Amino acid sequence: MHSTLIVARMNPDSASDVARIFGEFDTSDMPHRMGTRRRQLFTYHGLYFHLQDFDDDHGADAIESAKTDPQFVRVSDDLRPHIEAYDVATWRSPADAMAARFYTWQAD
C-alpha cells in the first residue's frame, strides 16, 4: 500500500462541507479507478491534511492522471471555496501540495 498526504489551508468551519463533498465523490467509481483504498481528512489550526491510501506505489501518478477526469475536475471545483493551496504562489498541481515522507514504521 502507498500513502499520499496533501497539505493545504482550510477554514475549520468548512470541515462538514468538505466531508460532504468527499462523501459524494467517494460513492462514485473514481476512487476505485484511481486505486484509492482509504481516505482520511484532518484539520488543525487552519491546516487541512488529506491522507489517501492506494493499492500500490503509483498513488501520486494516479492523482496526476485523474486531474483531467470530469469527476475529478468537479470535486476540485466543489472544494475550491473551502480549500486553499498552502503556498498559492508555487501551487500548479496536486503534486505541489504533497508532503514528503521522511520516516515510516510498521508493526510486524
C-alpha positions in Angstrom: 0.0 0.0 0.0 1.1 3.6 -0.7 0.0 6.8 1.0 0.0 10.4 0.0 -0.5 13.3 2.3 -1.8 16.6 0.8 -1.4 19.7 3.0 -3.4 22.9 2.4 -5.3 25.6 4.2 -8.9 25.3 5.3 -11.3 27.3 7.4 -12.2 24.8 10.2 -15.9 25.9 9.7 -15.7 24.2 6.2 -15.0 20.7 7.6 -18.6 19.5 7.3 -18.8 20.8 3.7 -15.6 19.2 2.7 -16.6 15.9 4.3 -19.9 16.0 2.4 -18.2 16.8 -0.9 -15.8 13.8 -0.5 -18.6 11.6 0.8 -20.4 12.2 -2.5 -17.2 11.7 -4.6 -16.3 8.5 -2.8 -19.6 6.9 -3.8 -18.6 7.3 -7.4 -16.3 4.9 -9.3 -13.5 7.4 -9.4 -11.7 6.3 -6.2 -11.7 2.7 -7.3 -10.4 3.7 -10.8 -7.6 5.6 -9.0 -6.8 2.6 -6.7 -7.8 4.5 -3.6 -8.2 2.2 -0.6 -8.9 4.7 2.1 -9.2 8.5 2.5 -8.9 10.4 5.8 -9.2 14.1 6.3 -7.8 16.1 9.2 -7.8 19.7 10.2 -5.5 21.5 12.7 -5.4 25.3 13.3 -6.5 26.2 9.8 -4.5 23.5 8.1 -6.0 20.7 6.0 -4.5 17.2 5.8 -5.8 14.7 3.2 -4.3 11.3 3.8 -5.1 8.9 0.9 -4.0 5.2 0.8 -3.6 3.4 -2.6 -3.2 -0.2 -3.7 0.3 0.4 -4.9 3.1 2.9 -5.2 1.5 4.8 -8.1 -0.8 7.0 -5.9 0.7 10.3 -6.9 0.7 9.3 -10.5 -3.0 8.3 -10.2 -3.9 11.7 -8.9 -1.9 13.4 -11.6 -3.5 11.3 -14.4 -7.0 11.7 -12.9 -6.9 15.5 -12.7 -8.5 15.9 -16.2 -11.3 13.4 -15.5 -14.7 15.3 -15.3 -15.5 13.7 -11.9 -12.1 14.8 -10.5 -12.5 18.3 -12.0 -15.9 18.6 -10.5 -14.8 17.6 -7.0 -11.8 20.0 -7.3 -14.2 22.8 -8.3 -16.6 22.0 -5.4 -13.7 22.1 -2.9 -12.2 25.4 -4.2 -14.4 27.6 -1.9 -13.2 25.6 1.1 -9.6 24.6 0.4 -6.7 26.9 -0.5 -3.2 25.9 -1.5 -0.7 26.0 1.3 1.5 28.2 -0.9 -0.6 29.8 -3.6 2.5 31.2 -5.3 4.0 27.8 -6.1 0.9 25.6 -6.5 0.4 24.2 -10.0 -1.0 20.7 -9.4 -1.9 18.3 -6.6 1.8 17.1 -6.6 2.8 20.6 -5.3 0.8 20.1 -2.1 2.0 16.6 -1.2 4.1 16.2 1.9 7.4 14.3 1.6 7.6 11.2 3.8 10.9 11.1 5.7 10.2 8.2 8.1 7.9 5.2 8.3 7.5 2.3 10.7 5.1 -0.6 10.6 4.3 -3.3 13.1 5.1 -6.9 12.0 
